[in-house]
């Protein structure tokens, strides 16, 4: 037996078929899977491996491309690999493919992203971003007259966002009538995820009838200024007179996740908004938002 493990938590690129915070265990026989079901991709020294689907490890992280079968249905799989790259923080493992009757245990761990790194009391940074649907340029000053501001980092493709999308719209509609200002921002790189580009953002905003502006952070500078790392990620700020917006909630929408069978209620975020709008303090214990990592622009080759 062997284990294929990472020393560090690597970013996960999400697609509609992704699994999250996953351990994948395969009982592997090195004899039976057709070659066309094996996907191997090289990028420098990084390798991709496929077993009943495709899991790629690149210099930017681990990406689950697809898993078309359940673990129970994977009876035996052929397997090909190579020495993993130390640059990825992977423990070197080599598999010999000349033992057709031996079973192997294949374990992959990939971490999902959680909101972190921004302390309560953080002041909302200025921004100037376009709204693809209308072409209007929005800034932080456009929301200065509101008692509270909810800034959401979202995108089109992330399954975590899709899971909450309709309820985010419902929550926003409800609280915007009570005086809450809401803005959504997409900062994903269109080089890797063109479906998150401005044209598709406009279509998304129109399709779901977003009551809030959905802004495009092409340079990703705004995401960095806010300290955003995942989608969805929620920043709730309160306003007191002429003082700058102050962060009072940086947590999850609720406990619901794709496929965990927990109903979507928006409970955590709703309670925080209720407290802000009623002038009450928001508890400092807050569960982090969980989702896909923001897709940063690929590094330019030197």
C-alpha positions as CSV (number, residue, x, y, z in Angstrom):
1,X,0.0,0.0,0.0
2,X,1.0,3.6,-0.5
3,X,-0.4,7.0,0.2
4,X,-0.2,10.0,-2.1
5,X,-0.3,13.0,0.2
6,X,0.5,16.7,0.2
7,X,2.6,18.5,2.8
8,X,0.6,21.7,2.3
9,X,-3.0,22.6,1.6
10,X,-3.2,23.3,-2.1
11,X,-5.8,25.5,-3.9
12,X,-8.7,23.7,-5.5
13,X,-10.1,24.7,-8.8
14,X,-13.8,24.1,-8.9
15,X,-16.1,23.0,-11.7
16,X,-19.7,21.9,-11.6
17,X,-18.7,18.3,-11.0
18,X,-16.2,18.9,-8.3
19,X,-16.2,17.3,-4.9
20,X,-14.9,19.3,-2.0
21,X,-12.7,18.8,1.0
22,X,-12.4,15.3,-0.3
23,X,-10.5,12.1,0.4
24,X,-10.6,9.8,-2.6
25,X,-9.8,6.2,-2.0
26,X,-9.5,3.8,-4.8
27,X,-8.8,0.0,-4.7
28,X,-6.6,-0.1,-7.7
29,X,-5.7,-3.1,-9.8
30,X,-3.0,-2.3,-12.3
31,X,-4.6,-4.2,-15.1
32,X,-8.1,-3.3,-16.2
33,X,-8.8,0.4,-16.9
34,X,-8.7,1.2,-20.6
35,X,-6.0,3.5,-21.6
36,X,-8.5,6.1,-22.9
37,X,-9.7,6.5,-19.3
38,X,-6.2,7.5,-18.1
39,X,-5.4,11.2,-18.4
40,X,-1.8,12.3,-17.8
41,X,-0.8,16.0,-18.2
42,X,2.6,17.4,-17.7
43,X,3.5,20.9,-16.7
44,X,7.1,21.2,-15.9
45,X,7.7,18.4,-13.4
46,X,4.1,18.3,-12.2
47,X,2.1,15.3,-13.2
48,X,-1.6,14.6,-13.6
49,X,-3.1,11.2,-12.7
50,X,-6.5,9.8,-13.6
51,X,-8.4,7.0,-11.8
52,X,-12.0,6.8,-12.8
53,X,-11.9,10.5,-13.6
54,X,-9.1,13.0,-13.7
55,X,-7.1,14.7,-11.0
56,X,-4.4,17.0,-12.0
57,X,-1.5,18.4,-9.9
58,X,0.1,21.4,-11.3
59,X,2.5,24.0,-10.0
60,X,-0.5,26.0,-8.9
61,X,-2.3,23.3,-7.1
62,X,-4.5,20.3,-7.3
63,X,-7.5,20.2,-9.6
64,X,-10.3,17.6,-9.7
65,X,-11.4,17.7,-13.3
66,X,-14.2,15.1,-13.1
67,X,-15.2,11.9,-11.4
68,X,-17.8,10.2,-13.4
69,X,-18.2,7.2,-11.1
70,X,-18.9,6.7,-7.4
71,X,-16.3,5.1,-5.2
72,X,-18.5,2.0,-4.9
73,X,-18.6,1.6,-8.6
74,X,-14.9,1.7,-9.0
75,X,-14.0,-1.9,-8.8
76,X,-10.6,-1.9,-10.4
77,X,-8.6,0.7,-12.3
78,X,-5.4,0.7,-14.2
79,X,-3.0,3.3,-13.0
80,X,0.0,5.2,-14.4
81,X,2.1,7.8,-12.6
82,X,5.6,9.2,-12.2
83,X,7.7,10.7,-9.5
84,X,5.9,13.7,-8.1
85,X,7.4,17.1,-8.0
86,X,9.0,18.5,-4.9
87,X,7.9,21.9,-6.0
88,X,4.3,20.9,-5.3
89,X,5.1,19.8,-1.7
90,X,4.3,16.3,-2.7
91,X,5.9,13.3,-1.1
92,X,7.8,11.3,-3.8
93,X,6.0,8.2,-4.7
94,X,6.7,5.8,-7.6
95,X,4.4,3.0,-8.6
96,X,5.4,0.0,-10.6
97,X,2.9,-1.0,-13.2
98,X,4.3,-4.5,-13.7
99,X,2.2,-6.1,-10.8
100,X,-1.2,-6.7,-12.4
101,X,-2.8,-8.6,-9.5
102,X,-1.7,-6.4,-6.6
103,X,-4.2,-4.0,-5.1
104,X,-3.1,-0.4,-4.3
105,X,-4.7,2.1,-2.0
106,X,-4.7,5.6,-3.6
107,X,-5.5,8.5,-1.3
108,X,-5.7,12.1,-2.5
109,X,-6.4,15.1,-0.3
110,X,-7.2,18.6,-1.5
111,X,-8.2,21.5,0.6
112,X,-11.1,23.8,-0.1
113,X,-10.6,27.5,0.6
114,X,-12.0,29.3,3.7
115,X,-12.3,33.0,4.3
116,X,-9.5,34.1,6.6
117,X,-6.9,36.7,7.3
118,X,-9.0,39.8,7.7
119,X,-9.7,41.0,11.3
120,X,-12.9,42.5,12.5
121,X,-12.6,46.3,12.6
122,X,-11.0,46.3,9.1
123,X,-11.9,49.4,7.1
124,X,-13.5,48.9,3.7
125,X,-11.0,49.8,1.0
126,X,-11.9,52.1,-1.8
127,X,-12.7,50.6,-5.2
128,X,-13.7,51.7,-8.7
129,X,-15.2,48.8,-10.7
130,X,-17.4,48.4,-13.7
131,X,-20.8,46.7,-13.8
132,X,-20.9,44.6,-17.0
133,X,-24.7,44.6,-17.1
134,X,-25.1,48.4,-17.3
135,X,-21.6,49.7,-17.9
136,X,-21.8,51.9,-14.8
137,X,-18.7,52.5,-12.7
138,X,-19.3,51.9,-9.0
139,X,-17.1,53.1,-6.1
140,X,-17.3,52.8,-2.3
141,X,-18.6,56.3,-2.1
142,X,-21.8,55.2,-3.8
143,X,-22.7,53.4,-0.6
144,X,-21.7,56.0,2.0
145,X,-25.2,57.0,2.8
146,X,-26.2,53.5,3.9
147,X,-25.9,52.2,7.5
148,X,-24.4,48.9,6.4
149,X,-22.8,47.4,3.4
150,X,-22.5,43.7,2.4
151,X,-19.7,43.0,-0.1
152,X,-19.8,39.5,-1.6
153,X,-17.0,37.9,-3.7
154,X,-18.7,35.5,-6.0
155,X,-18.4,34.1,-9.5
156,X,-20.4,32.3,-12.1
157,X,-18.9,28.8,-12.2
158,X,-18.3,27.9,-8.5
159,X,-20.6,25.2,-7.2
160,X,-20.6,26.7,-3.8
161,X,-22.0,30.0,-5.2
162,X,-24.5,28.1,-7.4
163,X,-25.7,26.3,-4.3
164,X,-26.5,29.6,-2.6
165,X,-27.3,31.9,-5.6
166,X,-31.1,32.0,-5.4
167,X,-31.0,32.4,-1.6
168,X,-28.4,35.2,-1.8
169,X,-30.8,37.0,-4.1
170,X,-33.7,36.5,-1.7
171,X,-31.7,37.6,1.3
172,X,-30.5,40.7,-0.6
173,X,-34.0,41.7,-1.7
174,X,-35.2,41.3,1.9
175,X,-32.5,43.4,3.6
176,X,-32.0,46.0,0.9
177,X,-35.6,47.1,1.7
178,X,-34.5,47.5,5.3
179,X,-31.6,49.8,4.3
180,X,-28.7,47.4,3.6
181,X,-26.4,48.2,0.6
182,X,-25.2,45.1,-1.3
183,X,-22.6,44.7,-3.9
184,X,-21.2,41.5,-5.5
185,X,-17.7,41.3,-7.1
186,X,-16.1,38.7,-9.4
187,X,-12.3,38.7,-9.4
188,X,-11.6,35.4,-11.2
189,X,-9.1,35.2,-14.0
190,X,-10.8,34.8,-17.4
191,X,-7.6,33.3,-18.7
192,X,-8.4,30.1,-16.7
193,X,-12.2,30.6,-16.3
194,X,-13.6,32.5,-19.3
195,X,-17.1,31.6,-18.0
196,X,-16.5,34.2,-15.3
197,X,-15.9,37.0,-17.7
198,X,-17.9,40.2,-18.0
199,X,-20.2,39.1,-20.8
200,X,-21.3,36.0,-18.8
201,X,-21.5,38.1,-15.6
202,X,-24.0,40.4,-17.3
203,X,-26.0,37.4,-18.5
204,X,-25.9,35.9,-15.0
205,X,-27.1,39.2,-13.4
206,X,-30.0,39.4,-15.8
207,X,-31.0,35.7,-15.6
208,X,-31.1,35.8,-11.8
209,X,-32.4,39.3,-11.6
210,X,-29.7,40.5,-9.2
211,X,-31.0,43.4,-7.1
212,X,-27.4,44.5,-6.4
213,X,-24.6,45.6,-8.8
214,X,-22.4,42.7,-10.0
215,X,-18.9,44.2,-10.5
216,X,-15.9,43.0,-12.5
217,X,-12.5,43.1,-10.8
218,X,-10.3,42.5,-13.8
219,X,-7.0,43.4,-12.2
220,X,-7.8,41.4,-9.0
221,X,-6.5,44.4,-7.0
222,X,-9.8,44.8,-5.2
223,X,-9.9,41.2,-4.1
224,X,-6.3,41.6,-2.7
225,X,-7.3,44.9,-1.0
226,X,-10.2,43.1,0.8
227,X,-8.1,40.0,1.5
228,X,-10.6,37.9,-0.3
229,X,-9.6,34.3,-1.0
230,X,-12.7,32.3,-1.9
231,X,-16.1,32.3,-3.5
232,X,-18.5,32.9,-1.9
233,X,-17.0,35.2,0.7
234,X,-19.0,37.7,2.7
235,X,-17.8,41.0,4.2
236,X,-20.4,42.9,6.3
237,X,-19.5,46.5,7.2
238,X,-21.3,48.9,9.4
239,X,-21.4,52.7,9.1
240,X,-21.3,55.1,12.0
241,X,-21.7,58.7,10.9
242,X,-18.8,59.9,8.9
243,X,-16.5,57.1,10.0
244,X,-15.4,54.7,7.3
245,X,-17.2,51.4,6.9
246,X,-16.0,49.0,9.6
247,X,-16.0,45.2,9.2
248,X,-18.3,43.5,11.7
249,X,-18.9,40.1,10.1
250,X,-16.6,38.0,7.9
251,X,-18.3,34.5,8.0
252,X,-20.4,32.0,6.2
253,X,-23.9,32.3,4.7
254,X,-25.0,29.2,6.7
255,X,-24.0,25.6,7.3
256,X,-25.3,24.4,4.0
257,X,-22.8,23.0,1.4
258,X,-23.2,21.3,-1.9
259,X,-24.3,17.7,-1.3
260,X,-24.3,17.9,2.5
261,X,-28.1,17.8,2.6
262,X,-28.3,20.8,5.0
263,X,-31.1,23.2,4.0
264,X,-30.0,26.7,2.8
265,X,-31.3,29.2,5.3
266,X,-28.9,32.1,5.3
267,X,-29.1,32.0,9.1
268,X,-25.5,33.1,10.0
269,X,-25.4,36.1,7.7
270,X,-29.0,37.1,8.4
271,X,-28.4,37.2,12.2
272,X,-25.4,39.4,11.6
273,X,-27.3,41.8,9.3
274,X,-30.2,41.9,11.8
275,X,-27.8,43.0,14.6
276,X,-26.1,45.6,12.5
277,X,-29.3,47.2,11.3
278,X,-30.7,47.2,14.8
279,X,-27.5,48.8,16.3
280,X,-26.5,45.7,18.3
281,X,-23.0,44.2,18.4
282,X,-22.2,41.2,16.2
283,X,-20.7,38.2,18.1
284,X,-17.0,37.9,17.3
285,X,-17.2,34.1,16.9
286,X,-18.0,33.5,13.2
287,X,-17.7,30.4,11.1
288,X,-15.6,31.1,8.0
289,X,-17.2,31.0,4.6
290,X,-16.2,28.0,2.5
291,X,-15.9,27.7,-1.2
292,X,-13.7,27.6,-4.3
293,X,-10.4,29.5,-4.2
294,X,-10.3,32.7,-6.2
295,X,-8.7,32.0,-9.5
296,X,-5.7,34.3,-9.7
297,X,-4.1,35.3,-13.0
298,X,-1.5,32.8,-14.2
299,X,2.1,34.0,-13.5
300,X,3.8,35.3,-16.6
301,X,6.7,33.1,-17.7
302,X,10.1,34.8,-17.3
